[in-house]
Amino acid sequence: MKKILNILLILLLAIMVMAVARDLIIKNVIEKAVLMATGMKMDIGQLKVSVPKTSISIRDMVISNPEGFSDKIMLNMPEVYVDYELLPLLKKEVHLRELRINLKEFTIVRGIDGKTNLEQVRGLKDRKNKPGKEKRAGGLSNLNIDSLSLKIGKVVY
């Protein structure tokens, strides 16, 4: 009996470690993916992904400007919260029950070369030249948002 109790305790501990590690792994993957895709460093203070509740919560997200800009921070978002439905994703649709975005600061600046920090985002030029109305293969076909809360603090150009 004692052996079974020890095995259950170890199993419970392993599940708890995996639950905590999952959020840290996802957070690191997102930060590295943004750096690779855009060339801009992203720092996330806290990320919580809840599969049973189908929600994602991001706290203290900061995107830094590319090299060569005097301002260090391009985007400061204290909160991003998404409550989504899982089944529509299987049909390549997105249904968000709730979306909360708190944008504290967004700064667009020109560098010495005359280009803005947005123009320095890797891959943005490729998307700018393509027509926006075309549906991409494998892309989403529908987006529904039931409740949207958008708080914008300061936008500087």
ABEGO torsion letter per residue (X at the ends): XAAAAAAAAAAAAAAAAAAAAAAAAAAAAAAAAAAAAAGBBBBBABBBBBAAAGBBBBBGBBBBBBBGBABABABBBABBBBBBBAAAAAAGBBBBABBBBBBABBBBBBBAAGBBAAAABBGAAAAAABBAABBBBGBBABBBBABBBBBBABBBX
